[in-house]
Amino acid sequence: MFGLMVRFTCKDTAAAAAFDGLVARTGEHIRAHEPGTVIYAVHRVDGRPLERVFYELYRDEDAFEEHESKDYVRLFLAEREQYLSATEVDRLDLVSGKGVQVER
C-alpha cells in the first residue's frame, strides 16, 4: 500500500468554502472510478477552520499514478491553487492498520 497525508491551508473562509466544493466534486469521481484508491478521506481540523487534512491510501504506487492521471484530478490540482496559501505533503508507507490488508 502507498499513502499520502496532505495538509492544505486555505486563504480565507470564502476560499475554504470554494475549496470544499471542489473537493466534493472531485471526491464523487474518485469514489466512482478508482478501485485502486482504498481510502480518500478529507477532514476539517478542529480549531483551525482554514485547514484541511487529506488521508489517501492506494493499493500501490501504480494505483496512485492512475489516480494522478485522471482528468478530474488534474483539474483539481490546477483549480486548488487559487484557494490555498500553503500545502504540505507527506508520502506514507503503511506498516499496519485496521481495515486494510498489508501485503509484503
Stockholm file with secondary structure:
# STOCKHOLM 1.0

chainA/1-104         MFGLMVRFTCKDTAAAAAFDGLVARTGEHIRAHEPGTVIYAVHRVDGRPLERVFYELYRDEDAFEEHESKDYVRLFLAEREQYLSATEVDRLDLVSGKGVQVER
#=GR chainA/1-104 SS CEEEEEEEEESSHHHHHHHHHHHHHHHHHHHHHCTTEEEEEEEEETTEEEEEEEEEEESSHHHHHHHHHSHHHHHHHHHHGGGEEEEEEEEECCCCCSSSCCCC
#=GC SS_cons         CEEEEEEEEESSHHHHHHHHHHHHHHHHHHHHHCTTEEEEEEEEETTEEEEEEEEEEESSHHHHHHHHHSHHHHHHHHHHGGGEEEEEEEEECCCCCSSSCCCC
//
